[in-house]
Amino acid sequence: MLYNCHMRKLICIIIIILTTGIYKTSYSQSCSEQPVSIEHHSITSEILHGELLFDVYVPPCLDERILGGYPVIYMLHGQDMDTGIWKEMGMDKIIRDTINENGLPLFLTVVPQEDQYLLSPSLSGYAEALLTELIPWIDEHYPTCTDRLCRGIGGLSRGALWAEKIAFENADLFSSLSLLSMPGTWLDEQSRYYLAEKHKPENLLQIRMDSGSEDRYRQEAAKVSSDLTIIGYSYEFYIHPGAHDADFWQSRLYDLFIWFCERFNLP
């Protein structure tokens, strides 16, 4: 009986030591060592007549009590893709490295899915769903900064077309626009001229364009940049080695996150 008592005490002590050690290891892990979490969501969209799926990339040590909230970047995928393309490119790791290596403020990244990507923009309710359903949901459920000065939007390929259209038509909601591998434009020349002239006096939109040197659409992107030059609208346009593919997009994400963060103006 005495032997059994001693054994039970010894086992209890061992369990306490082990669990305490695990707890301390987890608790002592610094923010820079923790991964960016990917939270999957869906909301019922009346506009899309179905579910709107999206992922939120949440950096470690996000504090719900933060004064003013965190900036948000919305990133839109290309045609015949879904939100998984960002995970495949390792965007969670890129975000963590970007923050850790550059001392950037924490930010949220939202990647919505476009299911009806074969529909023309005039028939799709995608933009309206993002503007009137997704963004309000994000601002309600996460500690975000809701000022346009800390909200950016970007996209790759077809997603760049959406990002340009959404940002130019709603510059009161976004301050920065990233166009990655842009395959043309959905804005006709007259609309772009009118919107650019409308925004130009206050430099409402800060624009960056990135295309690959071997991208079959690079001349389309160059035409958009030429139009902006003629209008007199300030922007940045870069040609890098690469094609219209995931390898190129992955290679640009690190710099794009830095670019977005440097342009956020937290109130």
C-alpha positions as CSV (number, residue, x, y, z in Angstrom):
1,M,0.0,0.0,0.0
2,L,2.8,2.4,0.9
3,Y,4.6,1.5,-2.3
4,N,1.4,2.4,-4.3
5,C,1.0,5.7,-2.6
6,H,4.6,6.7,-3.4
7,M,4.1,5.6,-7.0
8,R,1.0,7.7,-7.4
9,K,2.8,10.8,-5.9
10,L,5.7,10.2,-8.3
11,I,3.4,9.9,-11.3
12,C,1.6,13.1,-10.3
13,I,4.9,15.0,-9.9
14,I,6.1,13.8,-13.3
15,I,2.8,14.9,-15.0
16,I,3.0,18.3,-13.3
17,I,6.6,18.8,-14.5
18,L,5.8,17.8,-18.0
19,T,2.6,19.9,-18.4
20,T,4.3,22.9,-16.8
21,G,7.2,22.6,-19.2
22,I,4.9,22.4,-22.2
23,Y,3.0,25.4,-20.9
24,K,6.1,27.5,-20.4
25,T,7.5,26.6,-23.8
26,S,4.2,27.7,-25.5
27,Y,3.8,30.8,-23.3
28,S,7.4,31.9,-23.8
29,Q,7.3,31.7,-27.6
30,S,7.8,35.2,-29.0
31,C,5.4,36.7,-31.5
32,S,8.1,36.5,-34.2
33,E,8.3,32.8,-33.7
34,Q,4.6,32.1,-34.0
35,P,3.0,31.4,-37.4
36,V,0.5,33.5,-39.2
37,S,-2.8,31.8,-38.8
38,I,-5.3,31.3,-41.7
39,E,-8.9,31.5,-40.6
40,H,-11.5,30.2,-43.1
41,H,-14.9,31.9,-43.3
42,S,-18.0,32.0,-45.3
43,I,-21.0,34.3,-45.3
44,T,-24.3,34.1,-47.0
45,S,-24.4,36.7,-49.8
46,E,-27.7,38.0,-51.0
47,I,-25.9,39.7,-53.9
48,L,-24.2,36.5,-55.1
49,H,-27.2,34.3,-54.2
50,G,-25.0,31.9,-52.3
51,E,-22.0,31.6,-50.1
52,L,-19.0,34.0,-50.2
53,L,-15.9,32.2,-49.1
54,F,-12.8,34.0,-47.8
55,D,-9.7,33.5,-45.7
56,V,-8.2,35.9,-43.2
57,Y,-4.5,35.8,-42.6
58,V,-4.0,36.9,-39.0
59,P,-0.5,37.7,-37.7
60,P,0.4,36.5,-34.2
61,C,-0.2,38.5,-31.1
62,L,-3.1,40.5,-32.6
63,D,-4.6,42.5,-29.8
64,E,-8.3,43.1,-29.8
65,R,-7.9,46.1,-27.6
66,I,-5.5,48.0,-30.0
67,L,-6.4,51.6,-30.3
68,G,-7.5,52.6,-33.8
69,G,-7.4,49.0,-35.2
70,Y,-5.2,47.2,-37.6
71,P,-4.8,48.0,-41.4
72,V,-6.3,45.5,-43.8
73,I,-5.1,44.4,-47.3
74,Y,-7.6,42.7,-49.6
75,M,-6.0,40.5,-52.2
76,L,-8.0,39.0,-55.2
77,H,-6.9,35.9,-57.0
78,G,-7.0,35.3,-60.8
79,Q,-9.2,33.4,-63.1
80,D,-9.7,29.6,-62.6
81,M,-8.2,29.9,-59.1
82,D,-9.5,30.0,-55.6
83,T,-8.2,31.2,-52.2
84,G,-5.9,28.2,-52.0
85,I,-3.5,29.8,-54.5
86,W,-2.3,32.2,-51.7
87,K,-1.6,29.3,-49.3
88,E,0.2,27.4,-52.1
89,M,2.5,30.4,-52.6
90,G,3.3,30.4,-48.9
91,M,1.7,33.8,-48.3
92,D,1.4,33.1,-44.5
93,K,5.2,32.6,-44.2
94,I,5.8,35.6,-46.5
95,I,3.7,37.8,-44.3
96,R,5.5,36.7,-41.1
97,D,8.9,37.2,-42.7
98,T,7.9,40.6,-44.0
99,I,6.8,41.8,-40.6
100,N,9.7,40.3,-38.7
101,E,12.5,41.4,-41.0
102,N,11.3,45.0,-41.6
103,G,9.7,46.0,-38.3
104,L,6.4,46.6,-40.0
105,P,3.1,47.1,-38.1
106,L,0.8,44.1,-37.9
107,F,-1.8,43.9,-40.6
108,L,-4.6,41.6,-41.6
109,T,-4.9,40.1,-45.1
110,V,-8.2,39.1,-46.5
111,V,-8.5,36.9,-49.6
112,P,-12.0,36.4,-51.0
113,Q,-12.9,33.8,-53.5
114,E,-14.6,34.5,-56.8
115,D,-16.5,31.4,-58.0
116,Q,-18.2,32.8,-61.0
117,Y,-14.9,33.9,-62.6
118,L,-16.2,33.3,-66.2
119,L,-18.9,36.0,-65.8
120,S,-18.3,39.5,-67.2
121,P,-18.0,42.2,-64.5
122,S,-21.2,43.7,-65.7
123,L,-23.1,40.5,-64.8
124,S,-21.2,39.5,-61.7
125,G,-22.1,40.9,-58.3
126,Y,-18.6,40.2,-57.0
127,A,-17.5,43.8,-56.5
128,E,-20.7,44.8,-54.8
129,A,-20.6,41.8,-52.5
130,L,-17.0,42.7,-51.4
131,L,-17.9,46.3,-50.8
132,T,-21.3,45.9,-49.1
133,E,-21.1,42.5,-47.4
134,L,-17.5,41.4,-46.9
135,I,-15.8,44.6,-45.8
136,P,-18.5,45.4,-43.2
137,W,-18.3,41.8,-41.9
138,I,-14.5,42.0,-41.6
139,D,-14.7,45.4,-39.8
140,E,-17.3,44.0,-37.4
141,H,-15.5,40.7,-36.5
142,Y,-11.9,41.9,-36.4
143,P,-10.1,44.8,-34.8
144,T,-9.6,46.8,-38.0
145,C,-8.9,50.3,-38.8
146,T,-11.9,51.4,-40.9
147,D,-10.3,54.6,-42.4
148,R,-9.4,54.4,-46.1
149,L,-5.9,55.5,-45.2
150,C,-5.2,52.0,-43.7
151,R,-7.1,49.9,-46.2
152,G,-5.4,48.6,-49.4
153,I,-6.5,46.3,-52.3
154,G,-4.6,44.3,-54.8
155,G,-4.9,41.4,-57.1
156,L,-3.2,39.2,-59.6
157,S,-4.2,38.7,-63.2
158,R,-8.1,38.8,-63.3
159,G,-7.9,39.8,-59.7
160,A,-5.9,42.9,-60.8
161,L,-8.7,43.9,-63.1
162,W,-11.2,43.6,-60.2
163,A,-8.9,45.5,-57.9
164,E,-8.4,48.4,-60.4
165,K,-12.2,48.7,-61.0
166,I,-13.1,48.5,-57.3
167,A,-10.4,50.9,-56.2
168,F,-11.0,53.6,-58.9
169,E,-14.7,53.5,-58.4
170,N,-14.4,53.5,-54.6
171,A,-11.4,55.6,-53.7
172,D,-13.2,56.7,-50.6
173,L,-12.6,53.2,-49.2
174,F,-9.0,52.4,-50.3
175,S,-5.8,54.4,-50.3
176,S,-3.4,52.0,-52.1
177,L,-3.8,49.7,-55.1
178,S,-1.5,47.0,-56.3
179,L,-1.9,45.5,-59.8
180,L,0.1,42.3,-60.3
181,S,0.4,40.9,-63.8
182,M,-2.4,43.1,-65.0
183,P,-3.9,41.7,-68.3
184,G,-5.5,44.9,-69.5
185,T,-8.3,46.8,-68.0
186,W,-12.0,46.8,-67.5
187,L,-12.3,50.6,-67.4
188,D,-12.8,52.2,-70.7
189,E,-10.6,55.2,-71.5
190,Q,-13.3,57.8,-70.8
191,S,-14.1,56.2,-67.4
192,R,-10.5,56.0,-66.3
193,Y,-9.8,59.6,-67.4
194,Y,-12.9,60.8,-65.4
195,L,-12.0,58.8,-62.3
196,A,-8.3,59.7,-62.4
197,E,-9.1,63.4,-62.8
198,K,-11.5,63.1,-60.0
199,H,-8.9,61.6,-57.6
200,K,-5.8,63.3,-58.9
201,P,-6.0,66.6,-56.9
202,E,-5.9,64.8,-53.6
203,N,-3.7,61.9,-54.9
204,L,-6.4,59.6,-53.4
205,L,-5.0,56.3,-54.8
206,Q,-1.4,55.3,-54.6
207,I,-0.9,52.8,-57.4
208,R,1.8,50.2,-58.0
209,M,2.0,47.9,-61.1
210,D,4.2,44.8,-61.4
211,S,4.6,42.7,-64.6
212,G,7.0,39.9,-65.7
213,S,9.4,40.5,-68.5
214,E,8.1,37.3,-70.1
215,D,4.4,37.9,-69.3
216,R,2.3,37.6,-72.4
217,Y,0.1,40.5,-71.1
218,R,2.9,42.9,-70.3
219,Q,2.0,45.2,-73.2
220,E,-1.5,45.5,-71.9
221,A,-0.2,46.6,-68.5
222,A,2.1,49.1,-70.3
223,K,-0.9,50.5,-72.1
224,V,-2.6,51.2,-68.8
225,S,0.5,52.8,-67.4
226,S,0.8,55.0,-70.5
227,D,-2.8,56.1,-70.1
228,L,-2.1,57.1,-66.5
229,T,1.0,59.0,-67.6
230,I,-1.1,60.9,-70.2
231,I,-3.7,61.8,-67.6
232,G,-0.9,62.9,-65.3
233,Y,-1.7,60.5,-62.5
234,S,1.2,59.4,-60.2
235,Y,2.0,55.7,-60.1
236,E,4.8,53.1,-60.0
237,F,5.4,50.5,-62.7
238,Y,8.0,47.8,-62.5
239,I,9.1,45.0,-64.9
240,H,10.8,42.1,-63.2
241,P,12.1,38.8,-64.6
242,G,9.3,36.3,-64.8
243,A,6.2,35.1,-66.6
244,H,2.5,35.1,-65.9
245,D,2.6,32.4,-63.3
246,A,2.6,31.5,-59.6
247,D,6.4,31.6,-59.4
248,F,6.4,35.2,-60.4
249,W,3.5,36.2,-58.2
250,Q,5.1,34.5,-55.2
251,S,8.4,36.4,-55.9
252,R,6.6,39.7,-55.7
253,L,4.5,39.3,-52.5
254,Y,7.3,40.2,-50.0
255,D,7.9,43.6,-51.7
256,L,4.2,44.3,-52.1
257,F,3.5,43.8,-48.4
258,I,6.3,46.3,-47.6
259,W,4.9,48.7,-50.2
260,F,1.4,48.5,-48.7
261,C,2.6,49.0,-45.1
262,E,4.8,52.0,-46.0
263,R,1.7,53.7,-47.4
264,F,-0.7,53.1,-44.6
265,N,-1.4,56.2,-42.6
266,L,-2.8,55.1,-39.3
267,P,-5.1,57.7,-37.7
